[in-house]
Amino acid sequence: MKKMNKTIAQHILFTGAGFTKNFAGFLATEMWTKIFNHSEVQNYPYLRELLLDDFDYESIYYKVLSGNYSADEKEAIQNAIFEAYQKLDAIACEYTPITETSKASIHAGAKQLIDQFIRDINQINFFFTLNQDLFIERIFGDTKKPIMTLNMVKIFIPGSIDSRLPLSVNNFIKTPNQNMTTHEPASNLSHKELHYIKLHGSYGWKSSDGTNKMVIGQNKKSQIAEEPLLAYYFDLFKRTLAQKERKLLAIGYGFGDEHVNRVIAESIKNHGLEVYILSPTDPNRFITALKEETYAHGKVILSGLKGYFPYELAKKFPADQSKTDAWEEIRNCYFGNH
């Protein structure tokens, strides 16, 4: 039998919190309010002061857990953040069955977008994300290829009764604790799934040492290196973007993670990566921030920017199911009108 010639797809999907915001998920500022309002946090003046001085909850998490804070204060911030993710997951649980017209339209539109990345069934497809929520796992079960999280077992089948139920801590799954090779070619991966790579871990996962630790905080690079699965994921991200002439579509990413921006910038400089952005942020504001290097490696990222789509999914895929200029623009500019 002739061996199939598999290749890594040219088009790569990458999402941040702004993607699941379309499904009523939380942005970083909303996560901050959930944490600040938590009763345990309010019991500790130092935590309140810290949050009032810094609106980056990931930064707060890192400062408290690695700083000179009491065990009770550390437990309080961990509980507050964990419960914020629980609230986020409750929204995902309630999303199915989809009965509201607007929800059904956004879901169908997102599925249509995802399916565009799976046009050639013989290619190896990647969907990278920084999101730790379970929206994709809970509500997307009917894409052209099944969405599978590499080297992790499924917690539940999308759209099933189990996918509509809260996740018990007893059902959290542990990430592998063995080191994974970073030398095996990505082309050896299966072409039968859309590989969903959660670069910062996930709600519902236990770290390899058995704790409920998620990779959030300022020092993400070293935290990722300490977790074998996430180290493998990040290496896979770097190697995939380092393929020649790839096209990255970033949806809902705020460009606030230096370690991610560095990989994107290096891939632009050395491998011809093209970057396309789907975000409702005003392009003038975003491009000015790149020019002024408000975002790390901003000028290099700007040099690789080939398309900017200032839209939300709700506007790109309206409830009346009508075709929109926004969707046609993305198809023509990014996918080449296929």
N, C-alpha and C positions, 0 to 999 in steps of 0.2 A: 504494500500500500504506500502510495506517495505521501511523504510527510508534508503537512500543511505549513505554508509559509506565513507565520503570524507576524504582524507588525504592531507597534504601539500607535494608536490613533493620533492623528495630527491635532485634533481638537480636544482640549483638556478643560474640565469644569472644576471651578474652585469657588467655594462659598464661605461666607461669614454670617454673622448674626442677622444682617439685613435680609438674608434669604428667608429665614424662618419668621421674620417679622411679618412677611406677607401672609403667614398662617396664624397670625396673632401671637407670635413668639415675642420674646423680650429683647430689646436692645440693651447695651451695656448700662445706659443711664437708668433704665427701668430695673435692671438687676440691682443697681446701687440702692434704689429706693426700697426694694424688698428687704435688702440687708440692713439698711439704716433703720427701718421701721421695726425690725425684729425685737421682741421684748428682751431677749438676753443681751443683745448689743446695747440697748438703752440702759441696762443696769450697770454698764461699765463706762465711766466718764472718759477714760483714755481712748476707748474704741470710738465713742461718739466724736471726740475731737479729731481723731485720725480721719474718720470718714468725712467730717465737715471740711477738712483741709485737702482731701484727695478724693476725687470722684471716680477714680479708676479702682473698682472693687477688686480686680485681679492684683493690683499693686498692694492694696490693703491686706489681702490674704497673705501675700508673700511677706510683707513687713511684720505682720503679727506672728506668723508661724516661725519665722526665722529670727525674730527680734526678742528683746528682753521683756516679754509679757508673761503674765501668770498663766498657769495651766488652765484656769477657769476662763480667762480671756481668750485663750487659743481655742478652747472648746466652744465658746460662745460664737466666735466668728466662723468656725467650721459648721456649727449647727445652722447658723443663719444662711450661709451660702448653700448648704445642702438642702435646706427647706425651700430656698428660692428656686433651685433646680427641680424640686418636687412640684412646685406650683407650675413651672414651665411645662413639665411633663404631663400634668393634669390637663392642660390645654390640648396637648397632642392626643391624649386619651379620648377627649370629647369631640375630636374632629371627625371621627367616623362613627356611624355611617354619615356620609355627607348629604344633608337634606337641604341646606340653604343654597340658593342659586349662586350667590356670590362666592361661597366657599367652593362649590362644585366647579365654577369657572376657573378660579385660581388653581385648584388642584389639577384640572384638565390641562390648563395652560402650562403649568410646571412640568407635567408629564410629557407634553408635546415638546417642550424645550429639552428635557433630559433625553428623550428618544432621538433627538437630532444628533446626539453624541454617539449613537449606536447604529449608524447607518450601514456600516460594513460589519457583518456578523463574524468575519474572520479576524477582525482587529482586536487588540487588547485595549480596553477602555478604562479610563480613570476618572473618578469623581472625588477630588480632595476637598476636605472641609476642616475648618477650625471649630465648628459647632460641636457641642457636647450633648445636645438634646437628642431626642429619639423621634423627631417628626418623620424623617425619611424611613426609618425602620417601621414605624407604626402605620403610615398611610400610603406608601408607594409600593404596591405589590403587583402592578400590571404594566410595567415598562417592558420594552422589547426584549431586553435581557434582564434577568433578576438582579437586583442590587444586593451585593454581598459584601460584608465587612471582612477583609482579608485576615486570615488566621484567627478569627473569632467565630464562635458558634452563634447561631441566631437565638435571640432571647424569645422571640415569638414570630409568628407568620404575619406579615402585613395584612391588615384588614380583618384578621380573625377576631374571635371573641376575646382571646387573651390579649390582643393588641389594644383592646379598649379598656383594659383593667389597669389599675395602678400597679407599679412594679414594687414588689416587696424586697426589702434589703436581703432577705434570704435567697432571692432569685438573682442577685447580682452575680456576674460571672468574672472570674479571675483571669487576668491577662497572662500569657505564657511567661515563664521566668527564665527560659533558656535564651541564650544569645542566638540571633538569626543571621544567617549569612548575608552580607551586603555585596557579595560578588556574583551571585547567581543573576543572570540576565533577566530583566523584567519581561523579555519576550518569552520566557519559559512559563509565565503565568497563564492561567486559563483565559480563553477568548469567549467563554460561554456566559460570563457574568460581567456586570458593570462593577468594577472594584471600588468600593466606597471606603476611603481612607480617612479616618478621623485622627488628624495630626496631633490634637491635644487631648486625646482620650475621649471618654464618654460617661455620661450619667448611666448608671447600671453596670459599670465595670469596677471591679476591684483591682488595685495595682498588684503587681506580681508578688509583693510581700504580704498580700492579704488585706491591706488596709483599703479604706474607701477614698483613696487619694486621687484627685483629678489634677491634671497638669494645668494649673492656672497661676498667674503671678508674673512678676517682672523677669525672673531668672528662668524663663521657659527653656532656654537652650540646654542648661545643665539638668533641669528636671526631665526633659525628654531623654537625654543621654543615660539617665539612671534607670529608665524603664525599657527593657529589651524590645517590646513590641513597638513602642513609640519611636525608639531609635531607628528601628527598621523602617517604619513608616516615613520618617523624615528623610532618611537616606533614599527611599524610593521616590519621594517628592523631588529631591535634588536630581536624581538620575533621569527621571521622566522629563523634567523641564530642560535637562541638558541635551535631550535629543535635538537634532537639527530641525530648524524651521517649524517649531511647534507654536500653537496658538492657544493662549490661556484666556478663558472667559471668567472674570472674577465678578461674582454677584454678592453684593452686600458685605464686602470686605472693606474695613475702614483704614487699612494700611497702617495700623498702629503697632504691628509686631515686627521688630527689627530683624529677627532671625528669618522670618518669612520674606521680608522685603529684600534681604541680602541674597537669598536664593534666586528670587525673581530678577534682581539687578544683574547678578553674575550670569544668569542664563541669557539675558538680553545682550550683554557685552560679548560673551564668548560663544554663544550658540544660536543667535538670531531669533530668540523668543519674541513673539509678538503678543502684546497685552491688549485685551479688550475689557471694558468695564461697564457693567450694568448697575447703576446706582441713581437714586433720585437726587443725590447731592448736586447742587448747581455746578456745572463744569468750570465756571470761572473760579469759584471758590476752591475746587479740588485741584485744578491745574496750578493755581497760584501757590497752594500749599506744597505741591511738588517742586515748583521752581525755587521756593524759599527753603526747601528741605525741612519743612515742618514734619514731614514723613521721612523716615530714614531712607537714604538712597533715592530720594525723590527725583533728582535730575536724571539719573540713569533710567529710572522707571518711566519718566516722561519721554525719554528718547525711544522707548520701545512701545509707547502707546499708539495703537493703530485704530482704535475705535472707542467712542464714549457714548453710552446710551442712557440718558437721564430719565429713566422710567421706573415705575413700579410694576410688579406683575399684574396687579389689579387693573392698571390702565392698559397694559399690553394685551391682557386677556380679559376683556370686559364681560359682565354677566350675560349680555345678550348674545355672546358667542360670535360677534361680528369680527371680521378681519380688521387689523389695525395697521397703520403705517409703521408704528413702532416695531411690531413683530416682523414685518417685511424688511425693514431696515436692518434688523439683526440677521435675518436669514441671508440677505444680500451681502452685507459687509463682513460678517464673521464666518458664516457657513458656506459662502459662495453660491447662494441661491439654489441649494439642492433641496 
